[in-house]
Amino acid sequence: MDMADGARLVAHAPARAAAVSRRLEDQAAYVLHMYPYSETSMIVESFTRAHGRVPLLAKGAKRPGSAMRGVLMQFQKVGLSWSGKGDLRTLTRSEWLGGIPALGQTALFCGFYLNELLLKLLARDDPHERLFDCYERALIELARGAREAQVLRVFEKELLREIGYAVNLRVDAMSGEAVDPQARYAYMPDSGLRRLRSGESAERELSGTVALAIDRNDYSEAPTALHAKQLMRSLIELHLNGRKIATRQIFFELQQS
C-alpha cells in the first residue's frame, strides 16, 4: 500500500469513529501497516482485539530517538494506548508484548497477505475478537513452519465468516439435505452449495468429498487444497469491489523472476 492509498483510508473512515472513547490504555494489538504522515510522524493502521481496526497518529515516531521506533513492528504483538476521537486518534504509548519469532521467506509474504486482507475487508472501529485470535494463531503457525496453504485457508474462512459471509459446505442450500460425498456441487456466493444435475457444470464446482474436507479444514489432499484456494480467492474477490491484492501479485512476480 502506498501513501496515496493510506490517505484515502483516512479520508474514508466511517463517521461512527467520532463516538469512540477519548482515551484507551494498553490495548492488545498488531500493526497492519504504517506510512508517513509528516516529516517526523507516522500513521499506524492497527488491528486491536477489543476495538478492531483503529488508525493512530504516532507523533514523532520517525525521529531517531523515538521509543516507538523499535516497538511498532508488523507481526509482533504490542500494547497500544491512545487518546482522542474522530477519524484519527493519537497514539500515546506503545509497548512490545512479543512472543512470536520473525517470519521468514514465504511465511513473511503470507503475513503481508493477511494484513492486506484485514485492511481492505474490515471496517474501522468494528471489534472482531475471534478473528484477532485467529490472526494471532496464524502468525504463530507461520513462524513455526506450518503449511502456508493450510494457515491461509483457515484464516480466509474465518475472515469471511466475521464479515458476514460464512462459507456453508455441509448442507445443500436448495434441499436442506446433508452434503453427499459422492455428488457434485456448485457454490453460490449468496446461498451456498447447490447439487448439480447429471451433465451440468458450474464456475465454482466441487465434489461433496472436497466440500466436506474444506469444511473441516483438511487440506492434506492436493485436489482439496487446489479447490479451496480457488473458492476462497473467488469469494474474497467478490468483496473487494474491484480492488486487487497487491501482495499476491508481488509474490507471483518474485516467483517468476
N, C-alpha and C positions, 0 to 999 in steps of 0.2 A: 504494500500500500504506500503511495506517495503522499507528499504534503497536501496536494490538492484534494485527494480522497479524504484525508484527515479533516481538512477544513469543511468539507461537505458533511462529514459525520457530525461535527459540532453544530453546524448550521441547521441540521435537520433533527436534532434531538427532540424527543417528544415534550409537549408542553407540561405534562404531568410531573416532569422533573422539578418544576418550581415548588412542588409541595413537599419535597424531600426535607428531612430534618436538617437543621443548620449545622449540627456537629455530631460526628460519629467517631468512635475510638476503636482502634485495634481490630479492624475487620479482616478476617482471613480472606486472602485474595491471590490472584495470579495476574501478572502483567501480560496482556494480549499484544499490545503494540505501543510504541512511543514515537513521537515525531516532534520536531522543533516548533516552538510557539513564538519565541523571540530569540535574541542573542544569547540569553542565559537560561531560558526556561524551556520546559517540555510539557506536552500534553500526554498523559498516560491513560490509555484505554485499559481499564482493569475489569476483571471478572471476579466479583466477590460472592461469597457463599450466601450471605444474608440479604444482599441488595441487588444481585445480578450484575449487569454490565454498567459500570459507572465511569464517566470521564472525569479526569482530575488534572488540574494545573499544578505541575511541580515547579514552583518558582525557584530559580537559581540552580536547578538540577544539572545544568551544563557547566557550572563553574568547577574548576579543578578541585577545590576544597569541599565541595558539597558532600554531605554524609549520604545523600541519596544515590550517588553515582555507583557505589558498589552494592546497593540493595535492590534497585529497580531492574531486575533481570527477568527475562522470559523463562518460563518453565521452572521457576523456583517459587515456593510458597512464601508469601510475605504478609505482614500485618500492616494495614494502612489506616491512617486516621485522616479525616478531612473535615472541613467546615464550609459553610455557605450553602446556597441553594440556587436552582436555576439550571441552565444548560451545562454549566461547567463549574465544578466545585474546586476548592483549593486544598491540595494535599499538605497536611501539616506535619506528618511524621510517617516514616516507613521503617519497618523492622524485618530483617530476614528471618524466616522461620525454617527454611531449608529442609533437608532430608531427602531430596531427590538428586541422584547422580546426574551429571551432564549428559545430554542426549548427543549421540554421535551419528554421523553419516546419514543413512536413510531415515533413522528414527528422528533426526532433527527436522527433516522436511515434513515428516508426519506430524510433528508438533506444530510447525508453522501452518500446516493444513488445518489442524483442529482449531487453532487460533483464528484463522481466516473464516472458518465456518461460524464461529461464535460471533465474530464482528459483523458478519453480513446477515445472519439469520436471527439474532436475538435483539429484541427491543431493549432500550436502556431502562434502567431502574425497574426491571421486572425479575424478581427473585426466582432462581432455579436451583434450589439446594441439591436436589437429587442429581441434576446434570453437573453441578460443580463437583460432587463426589465422583461421578463417572469420569469427568475430565481428569481429576487428580489420579484416579486409578489408571487411566490410560497413560499418563505421563510416567508413572512408576513402572508399568509393564513395558513400555517402550525402552525405558532406561535399563531394564533388566534383560533386554534382548528378546522379548516376546515377538511372535509373528506379527508383523505390522498389519497385514490384511485383517487378521482376527481383531486386533485392537481397534482399527478404524471402523470396521463394520459394526461392532458393538456400540461404539460411540455415535456413529451416524444414526443408528436406530433409536438410540436414547434421545438424541437431539430432535429428531423428527417427532417423537412422542411428546417431548416437552413443549414444542411449538404448536401442538395440537393436531399432528398428523401421524398418529401411531400406525405402524405397519402391521396389519392383521393378516397373518399367514396360517391360522389354524382352522378358520371357518370359511366356507363358501358364502360369499356375501349375498348371493342370489337365493340360494336354497336354505341357508342356515345350517347345512349339514357339515360335519367334520370333514376336513380335507382328506381325500383319498390318495394315499401314496402312489397308486397306480394310474391316476388320472393326470390330465394336462390342464393347466390353468392360465388365464390371463390376469395380470394385476392391473386393476383400475384405480388410479390415484384417489378418486373421490369416494370409493366404497370398499375396495379390497379385491379379493380373488373371485374370479368367475370361471366356472368349469367350461372348458372348450369342447365343442361337439367334434365328432369324427371329421377329419379333413379341414377343420377350422384352424386358423393361425392368428397370432396377435403379436404386437410390438413387444410387450413385456410378458413373454411366455415363459413358464417354468413348470416343471413336473411337481406333483404333490410331494414326492420324496425330497426334492430340493427345497420346496417351500417350508416343509416341516423342519428340515435341517437348519435353514436360515432362522426360523422362529426360535430354535433352541441355541442359536449361536454356535453351531457346529460347522466349521468351515474346513474340516480336515480333507474332504474330497474336492478335487480340482473343479469339477462341474459346479458344485455348490459355491465355491469361492468366486468363480467367474460370474455366475448368475447374480450372486449377492452384490458384487461390485457394480455390475451393470444396473441392477434395480435401484440400489442406493443412489448411484450417480444420477439416474433419470429423475428420481423423486426429489432430490436436492435441487437439481436444476430448475424444476418447476417453481420452486420457492425463491429463486434468486432473481426473478424478474429480468432476465436477460444479462445479468452480471456474470462475469467469468471468475473462476477460482484461479488466481494468479499463481499460487503455489504449485498447483497441479501442472500448469504449463511450463513453469520454470524447471521443475523436476524432470518433465519429459524432455525438454531441450538439453538438459545436462546429460541425460542418459544417451541421447543421440550424438553428442559431441565426442 
